[in-house]
Amino acid sequence: MTEDQVAAAVRALINRYDPEGLLGMGAPDDEYDPEVGDLTALVCGGREEITADAVRSVWNRWFDGVSDWGTRQPEQVREVAAALEELRGQRPDLP
């Protein structure tokens, strides 16, 4: 997968969960793109396993303590981490 393909997959994943409910309130599809960019970087540039803690860290950095997604929906955060890890595993440069 190219980085653009990974970013599109990450965006679709995050938009499906709509962690802050912003898309449901009419926000544009690119609302979560800053977070998507950081999560895509974890998939494309990282060699470490993508964990729920890593996802929460990205989310909290962008929402600066105003989001409770990580505590309100911990299963969703774990599901997102697992999906990102699966994408990371599709990178041809990893053993």
N, C-alpha and C positions, 0 to 999 in steps of 0.2 A: 504494500500500500504506500502511496505517496503521502507526504505530510498533509497535503490538501484533502486527500481522501480520509485520512485519520481525523483531521479537524472537522470534516463534514459528519463523520460518524460520531464524534464526541458531541458535536452540537445537537445532533438528532437525539442522542442519549439524554443529555441534560434537558433539552426541551421537552422530551417525553415525560420526565419527572417534574419539570417546572418547580424546582425546590422552593421558590419564594412566592409562587402563585402569580407571578408578574405577567406571564403570557395569558393566563386565564383572565387577567384584567385588561387585556388588549395591548400589552407591550409587543414590540416588533420581534420577529424571530431571532434577531441578532442581539437581543437583550443581554444574554449571558455570554457574549463573545469574549469579554476580558477573562472570565473564568475558564471558558473553553480553550482560550489560548494557552493558559498555564497548564491545564490538564492535558492538552495536546503535547506540550513540551515534556510532560512526564512520560507520555507514551513514546514519543519519538526520540527523546534525548536521554532518557534514564535507563540505567541498567539494574536498578533496584526494584524489587517488587512494589507495585502500587497498592497501598493499603488504604483502609478507611481513614486512618489518621492523616495520611498524605492528602486525601481528598478534602477532609475537614480543614486542614491547614490552608489549602488553596482557597476554599470557600470563605473561611474566616478572614483571610487577608483582604479579600475583595469587599466583604461585607462588614469589616471592621467591628466585629462584636455585635452587630444588630441582627444577625441571623441566628436562629435556633434550629436550623435544619439538622445539624449533626446530632443534637440531643432529642429533637422532636421526631425524627425519622431515621434512627440509626440503621435500620435494615436497608433503607434506600441508599444510604451512604455506602454500606457494604456492597450492595448490588452494583452501584456505580463503580466502585473500586474494582470489583471482580470483572466487570465488562471492560474497563480500561486495561486491566492486566491481560485480559484475553486479546485485546487489540495489540498491546505491547508484544505479546507472544507471536504475533503475525509478522513482526519485523524480521526481514531476512538476515539482518546482521547479528542477530542473537542466536546463541547456540540452543 
